[in-house]
């Protein structure tokens, strides 16, 4: 008899977590498992890429990721008064709390989100915070696996987590999956009593899929066909992704006379601020915001240099995609990137600053030989994480 699995996540926008989940779902053995997928809402351009073998459950909270001002009329129209009150109350209480109010918001959400009536062999929460809490409190399963996709120390300083809820979650789950060795060390420092439950399973991408999708040149609208150096970054437009470092690095390179076009692929609440600043800095023709792209790989594939300017990551999927495409890569000097990139061999690791990023790019622009060396060294890195799926199987099987 097949085992019954439940995966829980928030939505399917073009983030690294979402892409790694879709990679996992595409590779599962469906002769062995029946798989249900539960999303908080069905938003995101990747939603249509869910494998057909997966049973998609009705959403938990139709406007979970919709901004409040847009959600109110939609919830009123559909008669979802309980969810409306929940969303307004959670938003209001979070403003009175430290950080982003994760704990108080969950205190509201737990009262309106439905329990799952089906019993599962294994329930897997694929993203931190609310999904982890939901699986622990609202799902019946023989085994429960929760994921940690962040540097807990960085996120705690930024006010994202609720340690009280994390401790409850970790005490009641069977396994904690963290996606990088550096992220595991960070988590251990806060929750040493649960170290025996912690396992490292890296986020993965399918190299074959990335390379295949990169050949679809129909998505190249907005990319200038010129001889200037093309730089690409794929990231959510939030501060922790270092997008302002990228903006300032671009300004510095333009001022030094380099002919570049830097394409930033992604969406987020900083979009308008970034667009305004490109005009203020006079680099709107050099720093181009492309928004969210279902398939960013043709753009990445045509770039001369790929840059990930993040302040924090656990295991960055976009960097894995750039590796699959064998691009010269510049990353910032944070622990997770040192797990993914070997400095001067498979990429350039630079100081966490706009100046450091600009200097790394400058080196690559001025040295085609170094770019060729990095690209050649990446020829041997395809399918380097195949064993990660087997690690998850071992946790599922107990």
ROKOLLUM-900632 format. One record per residue (C-alpha): residue number from 0; residue in three letters; chain; x, y, z. Coordinates in nm, 3 decimals, m for minus. Last residue first. Layout:
% ROKOLLUM-900632
 seq type mol      xx      yy      zz
 NUM  ALA   A       X       Y       Z
...
This chain:
% ROKOLLUM-900632
 seq type mol      xx      yy      zz
 397  UNK   A   1.161   0.655   0.951
 396  UNK   A   1.051   0.593   0.592
 395  UNK   A   0.996   0.964   0.538
 394  UNK   A   1.330   1.048   0.698
 393  UNK   A   1.515   0.796   0.476
 392  UNK   A   1.332   0.927   0.170
 391  UNK   A   1.453   1.278   0.254
 390  UNK   A   1.815   1.163   0.258
 389  UNK   A   1.763   0.978  m0.071
 388  UNK   A   1.649   1.302  m0.232
 387  UNK   A   1.972   1.472  m0.123
 386  UNK   A   2.187   1.211  m0.298
 385  UNK   A   2.129   1.374  m0.635
 384  UNK   A   2.297   1.694  m0.521
 383  UNK   A   2.585   1.731  m0.766
 382  UNK   A   2.368   1.677  m1.071
 381  UNK   A   2.598   1.900  m1.276
 380  UNK   A   2.917   2.026  m1.108
 379  UNK   A   3.186   1.907  m1.352
 378  UNK   A   3.146   2.180  m1.615
 377  UNK   A   3.159   2.445  m1.341
 376  UNK   A   3.540   2.461  m1.358
 375  UNK   A   3.518   2.561  m1.723
 374  UNK   A   3.290   2.852  m1.641
 373  UNK   A   3.518   2.976  m1.363
 372  UNK   A   3.824   2.955  m1.588
 371  UNK   A   3.647   3.129  m1.877
 370  UNK   A   3.547   3.421  m1.652
 369  UNK   A   3.906   3.442  m1.525
 368  UNK   A   4.037   3.454  m1.881
 367  UNK   A   3.783   3.722  m1.974
 366  UNK   A   3.958   3.935  m1.712
 365  UNK   A   3.856   4.302  m1.698
 364  UNK   A   3.485   4.233  m1.663
 363  UNK   A   3.553   3.960  m1.407
 362  UNK   A   3.768   4.181  m1.188
 361  UNK   A   3.518   4.468  m1.215
 360  UNK   A   3.238   4.238  m1.100
 359  UNK   A   3.432   4.153  m0.786
 358  UNK   A   3.518   4.519  m0.725
 357  UNK   A   3.154   4.625  m0.762
 356  UNK   A   3.041   4.358  m0.514
 355  UNK   A   3.301   4.466  m0.259
 354  UNK   A   3.209   4.832  m0.295
 353  UNK   A   2.837   4.756  m0.259
 352  UNK   A   2.912   4.567   0.058
 351  UNK   A   2.943   4.212   0.191
 350  UNK   A   3.303   4.158   0.081
 349  UNK   A   3.344   3.932  m0.219
 348  UNK   A   3.337   3.561  m0.306
 347  UNK   A   3.420   3.500  m0.674
 346  UNK   A   3.301   3.183  m0.841
 345  UNK   A   3.372   2.818  m0.915
 344  UNK   A   3.748   2.821  m0.852
 343  UNK   A   3.846   3.169  m0.726
 342  UNK   A   3.637   3.117  m0.413
 341  UNK   A   3.473   2.776  m0.393
 340  UNK   A   3.099   2.845  m0.407
 339  UNK   A   2.811   2.659  m0.242
 338  UNK   A   2.923   2.611   0.119
 337  UNK   A   3.100   2.949   0.120
 336  UNK   A   2.772   3.091  m0.006
 335  UNK   A   2.599   2.970   0.309
 334  UNK   A   2.844   3.136   0.545
 333  UNK   A   2.826   3.491   0.401
 332  UNK   A   3.094   3.652   0.186
 331  UNK   A   2.886   3.791  m0.097
 330  UNK   A   2.850   3.614  m0.430
 329  UNK   A   2.987   3.675  m0.779
 328  UNK   A   2.933   3.402  m1.039
 327  UNK   A   3.078   3.333  m1.384
 326  UNK   A   2.794   3.131  m1.544
 325  UNK   A   2.786   2.757  m1.583
 324  UNK   A   2.406   2.733  m1.640
 323  UNK   A   2.379   2.471  m1.364
 322  UNK   A   2.595   2.696  m1.143
 321  UNK   A   2.360   2.987  m1.212
 320  UNK   A   2.069   2.763  m1.109
 319  UNK   A   2.246   2.663  m0.787
 318  UNK   A   2.304   3.034  m0.719
 317  UNK   A   1.931   3.096  m0.767
 316  UNK   A   1.855   2.811  m0.525
 315  UNK   A   2.039   2.976  m0.237
 314  UNK   A   2.107   2.747   0.057
 313  UNK   A   2.046   2.929   0.386
 312  UNK   A   2.077   3.290   0.279
 311  UNK   A   2.168   3.623   0.438
 310  UNK   A   2.296   3.964   0.325
 309  UNK   A   2.247   3.870  m0.039
 308  UNK   A   2.435   4.021  m0.337
 307  UNK   A   2.390   3.726  m0.579
 306  UNK   A   2.559   3.825  m0.907
 305  UNK   A   2.567   3.637  m1.241
 304  UNK   A   2.816   3.760  m1.501
 303  UNK   A   2.813   3.749  m1.883
 302  UNK   A   2.436   3.702  m1.902
 301  UNK   A   2.259   3.509  m2.177
 300  UNK   A   2.184   3.203  m1.966
 299  UNK   A   2.045   3.408  m1.680
 298  UNK   A   1.797   3.570  m1.916
 297  UNK   A   1.708   3.234  m2.073
 296  UNK   A   1.674   3.094  m1.717
 295  UNK   A   1.427   3.346  m1.578
 294  UNK   A   1.121   3.129  m1.652
 293  UNK   A   0.815   3.233  m1.454
 292  UNK   A   0.952   3.584  m1.445
 291  UNK   A   0.881   3.837  m1.171
 290  UNK   A   0.978   4.197  m1.240
 289  UNK   A   1.227   4.305  m1.505
 288  UNK   A   1.393   4.589  m1.315
 287  UNK   A   1.673   4.731  m1.530
 286  UNK   A   1.986   4.890  m1.387
 285  UNK   A   2.182   5.045  m1.676
 284  UNK   A   1.923   5.260  m1.851
 283  UNK   A   1.773   5.370  m1.516
 282  UNK   A   2.123   5.464  m1.400
 281  UNK   A   2.074   5.836  m1.327
 280  UNK   A   2.100   5.792  m0.950
 279  UNK   A   1.757   5.947  m0.892
 278  UNK   A   1.614   5.742  m1.178
 277  UNK   A   1.750   5.415  m1.041
 276  UNK   A   1.628   5.526  m0.700
 275  UNK   A   1.266   5.550  m0.813
 274  UNK   A   1.275   5.198  m0.959
 273  UNK   A   1.426   5.063  m0.640
 272  UNK   A   1.159   5.227  m0.427
 271  UNK   A   0.887   5.096  m0.658
 270  UNK   A   1.011   4.737  m0.639
 269  UNK   A   1.092   4.731  m0.266
 268  UNK   A   0.774   4.537  m0.172
 267  UNK   A   0.871   4.239  m0.382
 266  UNK   A   0.928   4.114  m0.734
 265  UNK   A   1.205   3.937  m0.918
 264  UNK   A   1.460   3.962  m1.197
 263  UNK   A   1.722   4.238  m1.169
 262  UNK   A   1.901   4.300  m1.499
 261  UNK   A   2.231   4.490  m1.484
 260  UNK   A   2.335   4.643  m1.817
 259  UNK   A   2.699   4.741  m1.835
 258  UNK   A   2.936   4.973  m2.015
 257  UNK   A   3.206   5.040  m1.756
 256  UNK   A   3.312   5.403  m1.722
 255  UNK   A   3.405   5.418  m1.355
 254  UNK   A   3.080   5.604  m1.284
 253  UNK   A   2.889   5.314  m1.441
 252  UNK   A   3.068   5.070  m1.210
 251  UNK   A   2.987   5.275  m0.900
 250  UNK   A   2.620   5.310  m0.994
 249  UNK   A   2.592   4.935  m1.052
 248  UNK   A   2.746   4.868  m0.712
 247  UNK   A   2.493   5.106  m0.555
 246  UNK   A   2.199   4.921  m0.709
 245  UNK   A   2.340   4.579  m0.624
 244  UNK   A   2.399   4.681  m0.263
 243  UNK   A   2.040   4.807  m0.265
 242  UNK   A   1.924   4.459  m0.369
 241  UNK   A   2.104   4.293  m0.081
 240  UNK   A   1.864   3.997  m0.059
 239  UNK   A   1.794   4.081   0.306
 238  UNK   A   1.641   4.411   0.196
 237  UNK   A   1.355   4.262  m0.005
 236  UNK   A   1.302   4.253  m0.380
 235  UNK   A   1.294   3.875  m0.414
 234  UNK   A   1.597   3.768  m0.607
 233  UNK   A   1.744   3.686  m0.948
 232  UNK   A   2.051   3.894  m1.036
 231  UNK   A   2.186   3.932  m1.389
 230  UNK   A   2.482   4.120  m1.536
 229  UNK   A   2.521   4.187  m1.909
 228  UNK   A   2.847   4.341  m2.029
 227  UNK   A   2.780   4.566  m2.329
 226  UNK   A   2.776   4.419  m2.679
 225  UNK   A   2.407   4.485  m2.743
 224  UNK   A   2.088   4.284  m2.777
 223  UNK   A   1.892   4.460  m2.504
 222  UNK   A   1.687   4.236  m2.280
 221  UNK   A   1.335   4.372  m2.227
 220  UNK   A   1.164   4.078  m2.395
 219  UNK   A   1.382   3.769  m2.369
 218  UNK   A   1.096   3.533  m2.282
 217  UNK   A   1.065   3.389  m2.632
 216  UNK   A   1.426   3.271  m2.607
 215  UNK   A   1.326   2.933  m2.465
 214  UNK   A   1.672   2.772  m2.453
 213  UNK   A   1.712   2.838  m2.080
 212  UNK   A   1.422   2.600  m2.013
 211  UNK   A   1.632   2.301  m2.123
 210  UNK   A   1.937   2.404  m1.920
 209  UNK   A   1.727   2.456  m1.607
 208  UNK   A   1.543   2.126  m1.654
 207  UNK   A   1.863   1.927  m1.710
 206  UNK   A   2.028   2.088  m1.406
 205  UNK   A   1.733   1.992  m1.186
 204  UNK   A   1.750   2.219  m0.885
 203  UNK   A   1.818   2.131  m0.526
 202  UNK   A   1.784   2.272  m0.178
 201  UNK   A   2.028   2.088   0.045
 200  UNK   A   1.922   1.832   0.303
 199  UNK   A   2.089   1.881   0.643
 198  UNK   A   1.932   1.691   0.934
 197  UNK   A   1.832   1.806   1.283
 196  UNK   A   1.646   1.576   1.523
 195  UNK   A   1.955   1.495   1.731
 194  UNK   A   2.024   1.869   1.769
 193  UNK   A   1.694   1.928   1.945
 192  UNK   A   1.827   2.026   2.289
 191  UNK   A   2.076   2.263   2.128
 190  UNK   A   1.795   2.498   2.018
 189  UNK   A   1.944   2.846   1.973
 188  UNK   A   2.304   2.753   1.886
 187  UNK   A   2.182   2.446   1.700
 186  UNK   A   1.982   2.662   1.459
 185  UNK   A   2.291   2.861   1.361
 184  UNK   A   2.493   2.543   1.316
 183  UNK   A   2.215   2.396   1.099
 182  UNK   A   2.204   2.709   0.882
 181  UNK   A   2.580   2.682   0.822
 180  UNK   A   2.545   2.316   0.724
 179  UNK   A   2.275   2.403   0.474
 178  UNK   A   1.910   2.323   0.405
 177  UNK   A   1.771   2.251   0.749
 176  UNK   A   1.538   1.958   0.798
 175  UNK   A   1.393   1.908   1.146
 174  UNK   A   1.263   1.558   1.217
 173  UNK   A   1.001   1.393   1.440
 172  UNK   A   0.800   1.702   1.533
 171  UNK   A   0.658   1.783   1.878
 170  UNK   A   0.961   1.935   2.052
 169  UNK   A   1.066   2.123   1.737
 168  UNK   A   0.727   2.289   1.704
 167  UNK   A   0.707   2.390   2.070
 166  UNK   A   1.060   2.533   2.054
 165  UNK   A   0.979   2.719   1.731
 164  UNK   A   0.662   2.860   1.891
 163  UNK   A   0.855   3.002   2.186
 162  UNK   A   1.136   3.120   1.956
 161  UNK   A   0.894   3.338   1.753
 160  UNK   A   1.084   3.418   1.437
 159  UNK   A   1.109   3.729   1.216
 158  UNK   A   1.258   4.001   1.436
 157  UNK   A   1.557   4.092   1.218
 156  UNK   A   1.794   3.977   1.494
 155  UNK   A   1.610   3.644   1.499
 154  UNK   A   1.637   3.617   1.121
 153  UNK   A   2.013   3.660   1.129
 152  UNK   A   2.060   3.405   1.407
 151  UNK   A   1.817   3.160   1.244
 150  UNK   A   2.003   3.152   0.913
 149  UNK   A   1.712   3.040   0.704
 148  UNK   A   1.528   2.756   0.526
 147  UNK   A   1.425   2.548   0.829
 146  UNK   A   1.188   2.265   0.739
 145  UNK   A   0.948   2.053   0.944
 144  UNK   A   0.890   1.677   0.930
 143  UNK   A   0.596   1.510   1.106
 142  UNK   A   0.547   1.135   1.139
 141  UNK   A   0.234   0.932   1.210
 140  UNK   A   0.016   1.218   1.090
 139  UNK   A  m0.284   1.428   1.199
 138  UNK   A  m0.251   1.790   1.089
 137  UNK   A  m0.367   2.109   1.264
 136  UNK   A  m0.123   2.185   1.545
 135  UNK   A   0.214   2.052   1.429
 134  UNK   A   0.151   2.092   1.057
 133  UNK   A   0.012   2.442   1.109
 132  UNK   A   0.305   2.557   1.322
 131  UNK   A   0.554   2.449   1.056
 130  UNK   A   0.346   2.615   0.784
 129  UNK   A   0.324   2.936   0.990
 128  UNK   A   0.697   2.960   1.071
 127  UNK   A   0.939   2.804   0.824
 126  UNK   A   0.875   2.638   0.488
 125  UNK   A   0.831   2.286   0.356
 124  UNK   A   0.602   2.146   0.625
 123  UNK   A   0.601   1.771   0.571
 122  UNK   A   0.325   1.539   0.692
 121  UNK   A   0.398   1.164   0.690
 120  UNK   A   0.168   0.862   0.719
 119  UNK   A  m0.130   1.090   0.680
 118  UNK   A  m0.471   1.111   0.850
 117  UNK   A  m0.739   1.303   0.659
 116  UNK   A  m0.948   1.556   0.853
 115  UNK   A  m0.705   1.846   0.811
 114  UNK   A  m0.785   2.118   1.064
 113  UNK   A  m0.927   2.447   0.938
 112  UNK   A  m0.753   2.781   0.973
 111  UNK   A  m0.966   3.027   1.170
 110  UNK   A  m0.840   3.010   1.528
 109  UNK   A  m0.480   2.925   1.438
 108  UNK   A  m0.463   3.247   1.232
 107  UNK   A  m0.504   3.480   1.530
 106  UNK   A  m0.237   3.333   1.758
 105  UNK   A  m0.030   3.288   1.442
 104  UNK   A  m0.035   3.665   1.399
 103  UNK   A   0.061   3.715   1.762
 102  UNK   A   0.363   3.488   1.731
 101  UNK   A   0.492   3.617   1.398
 100  UNK   A   0.467   3.981   1.505
  99  UNK   A   0.706   4.124   1.247
  98  UNK   A   0.969   4.225   1.500
  97  UNK   A   0.826   4.330   1.835
  96  UNK   A   0.450   4.358   1.854
  95  UNK   A   0.206   4.648   1.823
  94  UNK   A   0.221   4.648   1.442
  93  UNK   A   0.160   4.273   1.444
  92  UNK   A  m0.167   4.328   1.630
  91  UNK   A  m0.313   4.538   1.348
  90  UNK   A  m0.213   4.302   1.066
  89  UNK   A  m0.343   3.998   1.256
  88  UNK   A  m0.672   4.174   1.336
  87  UNK   A  m0.729   4.281   0.975
  86  UNK   A  m0.647   3.936   0.838
  85  UNK   A  m0.856   3.751   1.096
  84  UNK   A  m1.154   3.982   1.055
  83  UNK   A  m1.143   3.923   0.680
  82  UNK   A  m1.094   3.548   0.725
  81  UNK   A  m1.406   3.533   0.940
  80  UNK   A  m1.601   3.753   0.698
  79  UNK   A  m1.537   3.537   0.394
  78  UNK   A  m1.857   3.647   0.219
  77  UNK   A  m1.700   3.627  m0.126
  76  UNK   A  m1.744   3.998  m0.201
  75  UNK   A  m1.627   4.095   0.147
  74  UNK   A  m1.313   3.880   0.111
  73  UNK   A  m1.233   4.037  m0.226
  72  UNK   A  m1.303   4.392  m0.103
  71  UNK   A  m1.068   4.347   0.197
  70  UNK   A  m0.788   4.159   0.020
  69  UNK   A  m0.665   4.452  m0.190
  68  UNK   A  m0.602   4.685   0.106
  67  UNK   A  m0.465   4.393   0.308
  66  UNK   A  m0.198   4.294   0.056
  65  UNK   A  m0.267   3.946  m0.087
  64  UNK   A  m0.040   3.670   0.046
  63  UNK   A  m0.307   3.498   0.259
  62  UNK   A  m0.592   3.594   0.027
  61  UNK   A  m0.743   3.249  m0.029
  60  UNK   A  m0.662   3.113   0.318
  59  UNK   A  m0.636   2.736   0.348
  58  UNK   A  m0.640   2.664  m0.024
  57  UNK   A  m0.831   2.359  m0.155
  56  UNK   A  m0.606   2.051  m0.186
  55  UNK   A  m0.385   1.983  m0.487
  54  UNK   A  m0.336   1.610  m0.554
  53  UNK   A   0.011   1.565  m0.704
  52  UNK   A   0.056   1.327  m0.998
  51  UNK   A   0.005   1.617  m1.241
  50  UNK   A   0.332   1.780  m1.130
  49  UNK   A   0.284   2.138  m1.001
  48  UNK   A   0.404   2.372  m1.277
  47  UNK   A   0.074   2.564  m1.294
  46  UNK   A   0.138   2.710  m0.949
  45  UNK   A   0.474   2.853  m1.056
  44  UNK   A   0.324   3.193  m1.143
  43  UNK   A   0.216   3.248  m0.784
  42  UNK   A  m0.111   3.244  m0.592
  41  UNK   A  m0.300   2.936  m0.477
  40  UNK   A  m0.323   3.031  m0.112
  39  UNK   A  m0.218   2.870   0.216
  38  UNK   A  m0.109   2.574   0.007
  37  UNK   A  m0.174   2.205   0.076
  36  UNK   A  m0.019   1.945  m0.153
  35  UNK   A  m0.136   1.583  m0.132
  34  UNK   A   0.097   1.303  m0.239
  33  UNK   A   0.032   0.930  m0.281
  32  UNK   A   0.366   0.754  m0.246
  31  UNK   A   0.543   0.438  m0.366
  30  UNK   A   0.454   0.427  m0.734
  29  UNK   A   0.465   0.805  m0.718
  28  UNK   A   0.842   0.801  m0.660
  27  UNK   A   0.924   1.167  m0.602
  26  UNK   A   1.129   1.355  m0.864
  25  UNK   A   0.884   1.622  m0.982
  24  UNK   A   0.775   1.692  m0.624
  23  UNK   A   1.135   1.757  m0.521
  22  UNK   A   1.198   1.996  m0.810
  21  UNK   A   0.869   2.171  m0.730
  20  UNK   A   0.981   2.210  m0.367
  19  UNK   A   1.318   2.350  m0.479
  18  UNK   A   1.141   2.605  m0.698
  17  UNK   A   0.912   2.717  m0.414
  16  UNK   A   1.200   2.754  m0.173
  15  UNK   A   1.404   2.948  m0.429
  14  UNK   A   1.130   3.201  m0.491
  13  UNK   A   0.922   3.236  m0.806
  12  UNK   A   0.581   3.248  m0.637
  11  UNK   A   0.417   2.921  m0.539
  10  UNK   A   0.222   2.974  m0.218
   9  UNK   A   0.241   2.904   0.158
   8  UNK   A   0.372   2.550   0.194
   7  UNK   A   0.242   2.213   0.318
   6  UNK   A   0.334   1.871   0.182
   5  UNK   A   0.116   1.575   0.281
   4  UNK   A   0.222   1.215   0.220
   3  UNK   A   0.012   0.897   0.221
   2  UNK   A   0.222   0.584   0.191
   1  UNK   A   0.126   0.348  m0.088
   0  UNK   A   0.000   0.000   0.000
